[in-house]
Amino acid sequence: MEIVSETTTDAWKVALKAILDNGDDFQDTNKRKCRELLNLLVEIRSPAPDVTRPIEMLNGFNKWVYPPLDEIANIILTKKLSPVYTYSYGPSLFSFRKKINQIDDYVIPVLEKDPTSRRAVSILWDPQEDANPERKLVPSLCLIDFKLRNDRLNVFAFVRSNEMFFGWPANVYQIYTLQKYVAKKLAVKIGKLTTLSPSAHIFDDEFDAIRKVIGQL
C-alpha cells in the first residue's frame, strides 16, 4: 500500500488507520498481539513544518515516557554508542565498523560531485554482525537513500520492522534530522521523506489510543 501526504501528522494518521482497518492479526515472537500491514510505503511531501507533532501527540497521553528530541536525534547523529541504549544508528552511519563515515565521506561528496547521482546510499545492516540467527538485537532501519532533485534533498528509508504508533514518529524525526544535516552541508532545501516498511504494525493494547489519534474516539 502507498500513502502520500503533505504533512508528517497526516501521513501518520492515514498509516495508522490503514493498518487498523486492513491489517492482519497474529501473535509475534514476543507473544504480543499484533496487527500488521505488509509493504507499506509512506511519502511525506513536506516533513519539516510538523515533523515533531506526532511525538508531541504521544507525549500528550501522559502514558508513555518518550525521549526528548535531542536524545532521539543523537541516536542517529552521534558516532559513539549512547550508554542509555543497547543500539543506535549513528555509529553505523558515521563510523561503520569503526572505519567508514558513510555520510561525511561518501554521501555528501558523491552528491557534491554529481547532484544527479543515484549512488548516495548508506547501509545500517551489517551482514558480518547482523546475519546471525542467534543475534537478538538487529537494526530496524536498514538503509537510507539520498536523492538530490530540483535543488531539494529527498530521502528514502527502508525500515524492515516498523511499529507505526510508537516507533514511526521517532524514526521519521531521526531520518529528518539526518536529511536536514546533509541538506545543510549541500546548501539545498529539504525535499520529500519516504519510509518503506515490509512490516508496518501496531499492537492491540494501543488500539484505543490510535483511535483517539485518528479521531475515531
URQUI-V762549 format. One record per helix or strand of 3 or more residues. SS is the DSSP state (h for helix, s for strand). FROM is the first residue (numbers start at 0). TO is the last residue. If there is no record, write none. Layout:
SS:FROM:TO  SS:FROM:TO
This chain:
s:1:4  h:7:21  s:23:26  s:32:43  h:47:49  h:52:58  h:68:76  h:89:93  h:102:112  s:120:122  h:126:129  s:140:148  s:151:158  s:160:162  h:167:185  s:188:202  h:203:212
